[in-house]
C-alpha cells in the first residue's frame, strides 16, 4: 500500500487538472497560433505561467486504484500488475484466466 499522503497529493493534482483544463487549453491555443501577434502570444504565455503548476496534466501520476502503487500500472484496468494477479487468482476479474502450459 502506498503512502496515503502520496495518493492524496495525486488526487489533489487530478482535481486541479480538471478545474483548469479548459483555461489551460485556451491559453495554449493562443500561444500556438502563429497568425496572432507576438505580444498577444507572449501575454498568453505569462498567463499560462501564472496558473498553478499542479494543474498541468503531466504532473498527475498513474496509480493503482486498489493499492495506490505507482509502478507496473495497466492503464486499461487502472491497477497495478500485483493487484491484477491477486484479484485474478481470486476469480474477481471476469475473463482473466491464469495461464499454464
N, CA, C and O atoms as a Tinker XYZ file with bonds, in Angstrom:
   404  protein
     1  N      0.843000   -1.186000    0.000000    73     2
     2  CA     0.000000    0.000000    0.000000    64     1     3
     3  C      0.880000    1.238000    0.000000    63     2     4     5
     4  O      1.826000    1.342000    0.781000    81     3
     5  N      0.564000    2.162000   -0.873000    73     3     6
     6  CA     1.327000    3.406000   -0.977000    64     5     7
     7  C      0.991000    4.319000    0.194000    63     6     8     9
     8  O     -0.023000    4.143000    0.870000    81     7
     9  N      1.866000    5.301000    0.420000    73     7    10
    10  CA     1.605000    6.275000    1.471000    64     9    11
    11  C      0.328000    7.033000    1.149000    63    10    12    13
    12  O      0.087000    7.431000    0.010000    81    11
    13  N     -0.473000    7.218000    2.171000    73    11    14
    14  CA    -1.742000    7.901000    1.972000    64    13    15
    15  C     -1.529000    9.340000    1.493000    63    14    16    17
    16  O     -2.329000    9.860000    0.715000    81    15
    17  N     -0.455000    9.979000    1.954000    73    15    18
    18  CA    -0.189000   11.357000    1.546000    64    17    19
    19  C      0.120000   11.435000    0.049000    63    18    20    21
    20  O     -0.290000   12.388000   -0.615000    81    19
    21  N      0.837000   10.446000   -0.487000    73    19    22
    22  CA     1.161000   10.446000   -1.913000    64    21    23
    23  C     -0.104000   10.277000   -2.749000    63    22    24    25
    24  O     -0.268000   10.931000   -3.779000    81    23
    25  N     -0.988000    9.402000   -2.304000    73    23    26
    26  CA    -2.246000    9.179000   -3.026000    64    25    27
    27  C     -3.110000   10.437000   -2.968000    63    26    28    29
    28  O     -3.713000   10.822000   -3.970000    81    27
    29  N     -3.173000   11.081000   -1.793000    73    27    30
    30  CA    -3.971000   12.297000   -1.639000    64    29    31
    31  C     -3.416000   13.447000   -2.474000    63    30    32    33
    32  O     -4.181000   14.191000   -3.087000    81    31
    33  N     -2.078000   13.601000   -2.505000    73    31    34
    34  CA    -1.473000   14.643000   -3.331000    64    33    35
    35  C     -1.799000   14.435000   -4.802000    63    34    36    37
    36  O     -2.058000   15.390000   -5.533000    81    35
    37  N     -1.786000   13.177000   -5.227000    73    35    38
    38  CA    -2.107000   12.872000   -6.612000    64    37    39
    39  C     -3.567000   13.210000   -6.922000    63    38    40    41
    40  O     -3.874000   13.708000   -8.005000    81    39
    41  N     -4.458000   12.941000   -5.978000    73    39    42
    42  CA    -5.869000   13.266000   -6.177000    64    41    43
    43  C     -6.073000   14.782000   -6.237000    63    42    44    45
    44  O     -6.904000   15.272000   -7.001000    81    43
    45  N     -5.310000   15.519000   -5.426000    73    43    46
    46  CA    -5.391000   16.978000   -5.457000    64    45    47
    47  C     -4.946000   17.506000   -6.818000    63    46    48    49
    48  O     -5.557000   18.421000   -7.368000    81    47
    49  N     -3.869000   16.917000   -7.358000    73    47    50
    50  CA    -3.398000   17.307000   -8.687000    64    49    51
    51  C     -4.450000   17.007000   -9.738000    63    50    52    53
    52  O     -4.672000   17.804000  -10.649000    81    51
    53  N     -5.096000   15.858000   -9.611000    73    51    54
    54  CA    -6.130000   15.473000  -10.578000    64    53    55
    55  C     -7.294000   16.461000  -10.571000    63    54    56    57
    56  O     -7.824000   16.812000  -11.625000    81    55
    57  N     -7.693000   16.912000   -9.367000    73    55    58
    58  CA    -8.772000   17.894000   -9.266000    64    57    59
    59  C     -8.362000   19.236000   -9.887000    63    58    60    61
    60  O     -9.165000   19.886000  -10.557000    81    59
    61  N     -7.108000   19.643000   -9.660000    73    59    62
    62  CA    -6.622000   20.892000  -10.255000    64    61    63
    63  C     -6.586000   20.808000  -11.778000    63    62    64    65
    64  O     -6.911000   21.777000  -12.463000    81    63
    65  N     -6.195000   19.654000  -12.304000    73    63    66
    66  CA    -6.173000   19.467000  -13.758000    64    65    67
    67  C     -7.585000   19.617000  -14.312000    63    66    68    69
    68  O     -7.782000   20.270000  -15.336000    81    67
    69  N     -8.573000   19.016000  -13.643000    73    67    70
    70  CA    -9.959000   19.125000  -14.101000    64    69    71
    71  C    -10.453000   20.571000  -14.045000    63    70    72    73
    72  O    -11.176000   21.027000  -14.931000    81    71
    73  N    -10.053000   21.284000  -12.991000    73    71    74
    74  CA   -10.516000   22.650000  -12.809000    64    73    75
    75  C     -9.967000   23.605000  -13.864000    63    74    76    77
    76  O    -10.699000   24.456000  -14.370000    81    75
    77  N     -8.677000   23.471000  -14.203000    73    75    78
    78  CA    -8.016000   24.416000  -15.085000    64    77    79
    79  C     -7.838000   23.922000  -16.520000    63    78    80    81
    80  O     -7.217000   24.620000  -17.323000    81    79
    81  N     -8.352000   22.763000  -16.867000    73    79    82
    82  CA    -8.070000   22.198000  -18.186000    64    81    83
    83  C     -8.581000   23.079000  -19.328000    63    82    84    85
    84  O     -7.881000   23.260000  -20.324000    81    83
    85  N     -9.785000   23.625000  -19.196000    73    83    86
    86  CA   -10.338000   24.457000  -20.271000    64    85    87
    87  C     -9.537000   25.747000  -20.436000    63    86    88    89
    88  O     -9.211000   26.135000  -21.558000    81    87
    89  N     -9.221000   26.406000  -19.333000    73    87    90
    90  CA    -8.462000   27.656000  -19.383000    64    89    91
    91  C     -7.068000   27.415000  -19.949000    63    90    92    93
    92  O     -6.567000   28.201000  -20.752000    81    91
    93  N     -6.453000   26.321000  -19.521000    73    91    94
    94  CA    -5.111000   25.970000  -19.999000    64    93    95
    95  C     -5.139000   25.674000  -21.499000    63    94    96    97
    96  O     -4.233000   26.079000  -22.227000    81    95
    97  N     -6.162000   24.977000  -21.959000    73    95    98
    98  CA    -6.265000   24.650000  -23.389000    64    97    99
    99  C     -6.454000   25.912000  -24.230000    63    98   100   101
   100  O     -5.868000   26.038000  -25.305000    81    99
   101  N     -7.278000   26.851000  -23.736000    73    99   102
   102  CA    -7.484000   28.110000  -24.462000    64   101   103
   103  C     -6.183000   28.898000  -24.581000    63   102   104   105
   104  O     -5.854000   29.404000  -25.654000    81   103
   105  N     -5.445000   29.000000  -23.477000    73   103   106
   106  CA    -4.186000   29.742000  -23.497000    64   105   107
   107  C     -3.158000   29.073000  -24.397000    63   106   108   109
   108  O     -2.425000   29.750000  -25.118000    81   107
   109  N     -3.103000   27.748000  -24.358000    73   107   110
   110  CA    -2.165000   27.029000  -25.223000    64   109   111
   111  C     -2.503000   27.223000  -26.695000    63   110   112   113
   112  O     -1.605000   27.308000  -27.533000    81   111
   113  N     -3.797000   27.292000  -27.014000    73   111   114
   114  CA    -4.207000   27.530000  -28.400000    64   113   115
   115  C     -3.738000   28.900000  -28.870000    63   114   116   117
   116  O     -3.311000   29.058000  -30.014000    81   115
   117  N     -3.818000   29.889000  -27.985000    73   115   118
   118  CA    -3.353000   31.234000  -28.339000    64   117   119
   119  C     -1.841000   31.229000  -28.544000    63   118   120   121
   120  O     -1.342000   31.826000  -29.497000    81   119
   121  N     -1.118000   30.562000  -27.661000    73   119   122
   122  CA     0.344000   30.520000  -27.754000    64   121   123
   123  C      0.790000   29.824000  -29.040000    63   122   124   125
   124  O      1.766000   30.246000  -29.661000    81   123
   125  N      0.099000   28.779000  -29.442000    73   123   126
   126  CA     0.491000   28.001000  -30.617000    64   125   127
   127  C      0.054000   28.622000  -31.945000    63   126   128   129
   128  O      0.543000   28.225000  -33.002000    81   127
   129  N     -0.860000   29.590000  -31.899000    73   127   130
   130  CA    -1.377000   30.203000  -33.126000    64   129   131
   131  C     -0.371000   31.213000  -33.673000    63   130   132   133
   132  O     -0.208000   32.296000  -33.111000    81   131
   133  N      0.299000   30.861000  -34.764000    73   131   134
   134  CA     1.341000   31.710000  -35.357000    64   133   135
   135  C      0.787000   32.938000  -36.077000    63   134   136   137
   136  O      1.538000   33.862000  -36.390000    81   135
   137  N     -0.513000   32.957000  -36.341000    73   135   138
   138  CA    -1.083000   34.098000  -37.052000    64   137   139
   139  C     -1.314000   35.298000  -36.137000    63   138   140   141
   140  O     -1.496000   36.417000  -36.617000    81   139
   141  N     -1.308000   35.074000  -34.827000    73   139   142
   142  CA    -1.507000   36.173000  -33.876000    64   141   143
   143  C     -0.217000   36.953000  -33.671000    63   142   144   145
   144  O      0.871000   36.421000  -33.892000    81   143
   145  N     -0.329000   38.211000  -33.251000    73   143   146
   146  CA     0.884000   38.998000  -32.992000    64   145   147
   147  C      1.671000   38.436000  -31.809000    63   146   148   149
   148  O      1.103000   37.821000  -30.907000    81   147
   149  N      2.975000   38.656000  -31.829000    73   147   150
   150  CA     3.874000   38.088000  -30.825000    64   149   151
   151  C      3.558000   38.605000  -29.420000    63   150   152   153
   152  O      3.727000   37.873000  -28.445000    81   151
   153  N      3.102000   39.859000  -29.303000    73   151   154
   154  CA     2.787000   40.423000  -27.987000    64   153   155
   155  C      1.623000   39.689000  -27.333000    63   154   156   157
   156  O      1.640000   39.412000  -26.133000    81   155
   157  N      0.613000   39.378000  -28.142000    73   155   158
   158  CA    -0.554000   38.662000  -27.620000    64   157   159
   159  C     -0.179000   37.241000  -27.199000    63   158   160   161
   160  O     -0.643000   36.744000  -26.173000    81   159
   161  N      0.654000   36.607000  -27.991000    73   159   162
   162  CA     1.099000   35.249000  -27.654000    64   161   163
   163  C      1.957000   35.250000  -26.391000    63   162   164   165
   164  O      1.853000   34.343000  -25.566000    81   163
   165  N      2.800000   36.262000  -26.241000    73   163   166
   166  CA     3.646000   36.357000  -25.061000    64   165   167
   167  C      2.806000   36.606000  -23.807000    63   166   168   169
   168  O      3.089000   36.057000  -22.742000    81   167
   169  N      1.766000   37.441000  -23.945000    73   167   170
   170  CA     0.864000   37.687000  -22.815000    64   169   171
   171  C      0.160000   36.399000  -22.399000    63   170   172   173
   172  O     -0.023000   36.146000  -21.208000    81   171
   173  N     -0.234000   35.589000  -23.375000    73   171   174
   174  CA    -0.870000   34.299000  -23.067000    64   173   175
   175  C      0.114000   33.366000  -22.376000    63   174   176   177
   176  O     -0.272000   32.595000  -21.498000    81   175
   177  N      1.383000   33.430000  -22.769000    73   175   178
   178  CA     2.413000   32.608000  -22.121000    64   177   179
   179  C      2.567000   33.006000  -20.664000    63   178   180   181
   180  O      2.709000   32.143000  -19.796000    81   179
   181  N      2.542000   34.305000  -20.386000    73   179   182
   182  CA     2.657000   34.776000  -18.999000    64   181   183
   183  C      1.453000   34.351000  -18.168000    63   182   184   185
   184  O      1.607000   33.961000  -17.010000    81   183
   185  N      0.249000   34.422000  -18.750000    73   183   186
   186  CA    -0.955000   33.973000  -18.041000    64   185   187
   187  C     -0.887000   32.470000  -17.775000    63   186   188   189
   188  O     -1.313000   31.999000  -16.721000    81   187
   189  N     -0.357000   31.735000  -18.726000    73   187   190
   190  CA    -0.210000   30.286000  -18.558000    64   189   191
   191  C      0.754000   29.974000  -17.421000    63   190   192   193
   192  O      0.550000   29.022000  -16.669000    81   191
   193  N      1.804000   30.780000  -17.300000    73   191   194
   194  CA     2.781000   30.577000  -16.233000    64   193   195
   195  C      2.214000   30.924000  -14.862000    63   194   196   197
   196  O      2.703000   30.426000  -13.848000    81   195
   197  N      1.192000   31.770000  -14.820000    73   195   198
   198  CA     0.576000   32.139000  -13.541000    64   197   199
   199  C     -0.329000   31.049000  -12.986000    63   198   200   201
   200  O     -0.618000   31.034000  -11.789000    81   199
   201  N     -0.775000   30.142000  -13.836000    73   199   202
   202  CA    -1.622000   29.046000  -13.361000    64   201   203
   203  C     -0.809000   28.136000  -12.439000    63   202   204   205
   204  O      0.416000   28.084000  -12.544000    81   203
   205  N     -1.487000   27.416000  -11.535000    73   203   206
   206  CA    -0.750000   26.513000  -10.639000    64   205   207
   207  C     -0.005000   25.435000  -11.426000    63   206   208   209
   208  O     -0.514000   24.906000  -12.413000    81   207
   209  N      1.198000   25.124000  -10.975000    73   207   210
   210  CA     1.991000   24.103000  -11.661000    64   209   211
   211  C      1.294000   22.753000  -11.665000    63   210   212   213
   212  O      1.349000   22.015000  -12.649000    81   211
   213  N      0.643000   22.441000  -10.564000    73   211   214
   214  CA    -0.002000   21.137000  -10.465000    64   213   215
   215  C     -1.276000   21.025000  -11.292000    63   214   216   217
   216  O     -1.940000   19.989000  -11.262000    81   215
   217  N     -1.627000   22.078000  -12.033000    73   215   218
   218  CA    -2.792000   21.984000  -12.910000    64   217   219
   219  C     -2.417000   21.440000  -14.285000    63   218   220   221
   220  O     -3.278000   21.299000  -15.153000    81   219
   221  N     -1.131000   21.132000  -14.486000    73   219   222
   222  CA    -0.695000   20.521000  -15.739000    64   221   223
   223  C     -0.923000   19.012000  -15.674000    63   222   224   225
   224  O     -0.625000   18.374000  -14.665000    81   223
   225  N     -1.448000   18.456000  -16.746000    73   223   226
   226  CA    -1.811000   17.037000  -16.758000    64   225   227
   227  C     -0.599000   16.116000  -16.625000    63   226   228   229
   228  O     -0.734000   14.990000  -16.145000    81   227
   229  N      0.569000   16.571000  -17.039000    73   227   230
   230  CA     1.747000   15.709000  -16.980000    64   229   231
   231  C      2.223000   15.477000  -15.550000    63   230   232   233
   232  O      3.020000   14.569000  -15.312000    81   231
   233  N      1.757000   16.271000  -14.602000    73   231   234
   234  CA     2.191000   16.113000  -13.219000    64   233   235
   235  C      1.371000   15.071000  -12.460000    63   234   236   237
   236  O      1.704000   14.728000  -11.326000    81   235
   237  N      0.301000   14.566000  -13.081000    73   235   238
   238  CA    -0.511000   13.524000  -12.449000    64   237   239
   239  C      0.138000   12.172000  -12.700000    63   238   240   241
   240  O      0.509000   11.850000  -13.829000    81   239
   241  N      0.271000   11.388000  -11.642000    73   239   242
   242  CA     0.899000   10.071000  -11.730000    64   241   243
   243  C     -0.187000    9.013000  -11.799000    63   242   244   245
   244  O     -1.144000    9.049000  -11.025000    81   243
   245  N     -0.045000    8.073000  -12.720000    73   243   246
   246  CA    -0.985000    6.956000  -12.782000    64   245   247
   247  C     -0.728000    6.044000  -11.588000    63   246   248   249
   248  O      0.392000    5.572000  -11.397000    81   247
   249  N     -1.756000    5.796000  -10.788000    73   247   250
   250  CA    -1.627000    4.947000   -9.612000    64   249   251
   251  C     -2.724000    3.895000   -9.598000    63   250   252   253
   252  O     -3.827000    4.113000  -10.098000    81   251
   253  N     -2.399000    2.762000   -9.019000    73   251   254
   254  CA    -3.348000    1.666000   -8.872000    64   253   255
   255  C     -4.513000    2.126000   -8.002000    63   254   256   257
   256  O     -4.293000    2.722000   -6.948000    81   255
   257  N     -5.744000    1.862000   -8.423000    73   255   258
   258  CA    -6.902000    2.265000   -7.636000    64   257   259
   259  C     -7.114000    1.369000   -6.428000    63   258   260   261
   260  O     -7.824000    1.750000   -5.498000    81   259
   261  N     -6.515000    0.190000   -6.425000    73   259   262
   262  CA    -6.668000   -0.728000   -5.306000    64   261   263
   263  C     -5.657000   -0.409000   -4.210000    63   262   264   265
   264  O     -6.021000   -0.277000   -3.041000    81   263
   265  N     -4.378000   -0.285000   -4.592000    73   263   266
   266  CA    -3.318000   -0.123000   -3.601000    64   265   267
   267  C     -2.636000    1.237000   -3.631000    63   266   268   269
   268  O     -2.015000    1.624000   -2.641000    81   267
   269  N     -2.730000    1.962000   -4.715000    73   267   270
   270  CA    -2.037000    3.241000   -4.843000    64   269   271
   271  C     -0.626000    3.106000   -5.381000    63   270   272   273
   272  O      0.109000    4.092000   -5.441000    81   271
   273  N     -0.236000    1.901000   -5.773000    73   271   274
   274  CA     1.114000    1.665000   -6.274000    64   273   275
   275  C      1.340000    2.431000   -7.583000    63   274   276   277
   276  O      0.501000    2.368000   -8.481000    81   275
   277  N      2.483000    3.167000   -7.706000    73   275   278
   278  CA     2.703000    3.970000   -8.902000    64   277   279
   279  C      3.377000    3.233000  -10.056000    63   278   280   281
   280  O      3.380000    3.733000  -11.181000    81   279
   281  N      3.937000    2.074000   -9.804000    73   279   282
   282  CA     4.676000    1.368000  -10.867000    64   281   283
   283  C      3.928000    0.115000  -11.295000    63   282   284   285
   284  O      3.093000   -0.408000  -10.557000    81   283
   285  N      4.238000   -0.358000  -12.494000    73   283   286
   286  CA     3.596000   -1.569000  -13.007000    64   285   287
   287  C      2.107000   -1.366000  -13.199000    63   286   288   289
   288  O      1.307000   -2.228000  -12.837000    81   287
   289  N      1.732000   -0.235000  -13.765000    73   287   290
   290  CA     0.338000    0.182000  -13.880000    64   289   291
   291  C     -0.213000   -0.165000  -15.255000    63   290   292   293
   292  O      0.394000    0.159000  -16.276000    81   291
   293  N     -1.373000   -0.832000  -15.274000    73   291   294
   294  CA    -2.073000   -1.115000  -16.527000    64   293   295
   295  C     -3.160000   -0.067000  -16.720000    63   294   296   297
   296  O     -4.097000    0.015000  -15.926000    81   295
   297  N     -3.036000    0.734000  -17.776000    73   295   298
   298  CA    -3.986000    1.824000  -17.996000    64   297   299
   299  C     -5.399000    1.305000  -18.236000    63   298   300   301
   300  O     -6.369000    1.879000  -17.743000    81   299
   301  N     -5.507000    0.239000  -18.978000    73   299   302
   302  CA    -6.825000   -0.274000  -19.342000    64   301   303
   303  C     -7.610000   -0.724000  -18.108000    63   302   304   305
   304  O     -8.829000   -0.562000  -18.052000    81   303
   305  N     -6.918000   -1.282000  -17.134000    73   303   306
   306  CA    -7.576000   -1.815000  -15.940000    64   305   307
   307  C     -7.479000   -0.879000  -14.748000    63   306   308   309
   308  O     -8.169000   -1.084000  -13.750000    81   307
   309  N     -6.632000    0.150000  -14.830000    73   307   310
   310  CA    -6.408000    1.116000  -13.761000    64   309   311
   311  C     -5.932000    0.450000  -12.469000    63   310   312   313
   312  O     -6.333000    0.833000  -11.370000    81   311
   313  N     -5.069000   -0.553000  -12.626000    73   311   314
   314  CA    -4.497000   -1.195000  -11.448000    64   313   315
   315  C     -3.106000   -1.713000  -11.760000    63   314   316   317
   316  O     -2.708000   -1.832000  -12.919000    81   315
   317  N     -2.379000   -2.017000  -10.698000    73   315   318
   318  CA    -1.008000   -2.489000  -10.864000    64   317   319
   319  C     -0.997000   -3.975000  -11.195000    63   318   320   321
   320  O     -1.999000   -4.674000  -11.044000    81   319
   321  N      0.155000   -4.434000  -11.647000    73   319   322
   322  CA     0.302000   -5.842000  -12.027000    64   321   323
   323  C      0.097000   -6.766000  -10.838000    63   322   324   325
   324  O     -0.423000   -7.871000  -10.995000    81   323
   325  N      0.499000   -6.329000   -9.656000    73   323   326
   326  CA     0.385000   -7.163000   -8.460000    64   325   327
   327  C     -1.078000   -7.314000   -8.059000    63   326   328   329
   328  O     -1.529000   -8.418000   -7.750000    81   327
   329  N     -1.818000   -6.212000   -8.063000    73   327   330
   330  CA    -3.245000   -6.265000   -7.736000    64   329   331
   331  C     -4.001000   -7.081000   -8.771000    63   330   332   333
   332  O     -4.926000   -7.823000   -8.438000    81   331
   333  N     -3.600000   -6.936000  -10.035000    73   331   334
   334  CA    -4.237000   -7.700000  -11.104000    64   333   335
   335  C     -4.057000   -9.193000  -10.873000    63   334   336   337
   336  O     -4.996000   -9.973000  -11.031000    81   335
   337  N     -2.860000   -9.579000  -10.504000    73   335   338
   338  CA    -2.589000  -11.006000  -10.272000    64   337   339
   339  C     -3.375000  -11.531000   -9.071000    63   338   340   341
   340  O     -3.948000  -12.619000   -9.126000    81   339
   341  N     -3.400000  -10.748000   -7.981000    73   339   342
   342  CA    -4.124000  -11.191000   -6.784000    64   341   343
   343  C     -5.620000  -11.336000   -7.048000    63   342   344   345
   344  O     -6.227000  -12.346000   -6.691000    81   343
   345  N     -6.206000  -10.320000   -7.676000    73   343   346
   346  CA    -7.639000  -10.374000   -7.954000    64   345   347
   347  C     -7.962000  -11.436000   -9.001000    63   346   348   349
   348  O     -9.017000  -12.068000   -8.945000    81   347
   349  N     -7.054000  -11.631000   -9.952000    73   347   350
   350  CA    -7.260000  -12.671000  -10.956000    64   349   351
   351  C     -7.234000  -14.063000  -10.361000    63   350   352   353
   352  O     -8.033000  -14.920000  -10.740000    81   351
   353  N     -6.309000  -14.297000   -9.421000    73   351   354
   354  CA    -6.239000  -15.606000   -8.767000    64   353   355
   355  C     -7.462000  -15.880000   -7.899000    63   354   356   357
   356  O     -7.855000  -17.031000   -7.711000    81   355
   357  N     -8.060000  -14.811000   -7.370000    73   355   358
   358  CA    -9.281000  -14.976000   -6.569000    64   357   359
   359  C    -10.525000  -15.107000   -7.442000    63   358   360   361
   360  O    -11.611000  -15.386000   -6.934000    81   359
   361  N    -10.374000  -14.908000   -8.749000    73   359   362
   362  CA   -11.501000  -15.026000   -9.665000    64   361   363
   363  C    -12.410000  -13.810000   -9.684000    63   362   364   365
   364  O    -13.576000  -13.913000  -10.065000    81   363
   365  N    -11.887000  -12.651000   -9.274000    73   363   366
   366  CA   -12.714000  -11.450000   -9.196000    64   365   367
   367  C    -12.674000  -10.602000  -10.454000    63   366   368   369
   368  O    -13.382000   -9.599000  -10.539000    81   367
   369  N    -11.850000  -10.986000  -11.451000    73   367   370
   370  CA   -11.793000  -10.259000  -12.718000    64   369   371
   371  C    -12.334000  -11.183000  -13.803000    63   370   372   373
   372  O    -11.708000  -12.191000  -14.132000    81   371
   373  N    -13.508000  -10.839000  -14.367000    73   371   374
   374  CA   -14.115000  -11.712000  -15.360000    64   373   375
   375  C    -13.273000  -11.830000  -16.612000    63   374   376   377
   376  O    -12.759000  -10.836000  -17.125000    81   375
   377  N    -13.136000  -13.048000  -17.100000    73   375   378
   378  CA   -12.415000  -13.297000  -18.338000    64   377   379
   379  C    -10.923000  -13.505000  -18.166000    63   378   380   381
   380  O    -10.243000  -13.889000  -19.117000    81   379
   381  N    -10.400000  -13.261000  -16.975000    73   379   382
   382  CA    -8.964000  -13.412000  -16.728000    64   381   383
   383  C     -8.701000  -14.824000  -16.215000    63   382   384   385
   384  O     -9.254000  -15.243000  -15.198000    81   383
   385  N     -7.842000  -15.553000  -16.938000    73   383   386
   386  CA    -7.529000  -16.922000  -16.567000    64   385   387
   387  C     -6.037000  -17.024000  -16.376000    63   386   388   389
   388  O     -5.271000  -16.514000  -17.194000    81   387
   389  N     -5.611000  -17.670000  -15.315000    73   387   390
   390  CA    -4.185000  -17.867000  -15.080000    64   389   391
   391  C     -3.652000  -18.820000  -16.129000    63   390   392   393
   392  O     -4.221000  -19.885000  -16.370000    81   391
   393  N     -2.552000  -18.425000  -16.752000    73   391   394
   394  CA    -2.016000  -19.260000  -17.813000    64   393   395
   395  C     -1.209000  -20.412000  -17.239000    63   394   396   397
   396  O     -0.546000  -20.270000  -16.211000    81   395
   397  N     -1.270000  -21.545000  -17.907000    73   395   398
   398  CA    -0.443000  -22.691000  -17.525000    64   397   399
   399  C     -0.213000  -23.519000  -18.782000    63   398   400   401
   400  O     -1.092000  -23.624000  -19.637000    81   399
   401  N      0.968000  -24.102000  -18.884000    73   399   402
   402  CA     1.280000  -24.915000  -20.043000    64   401   403
   403  C      2.188000  -26.052000  -19.674000    63   402   404
   404  O      2.559000  -26.850000  -20.535000    81   403
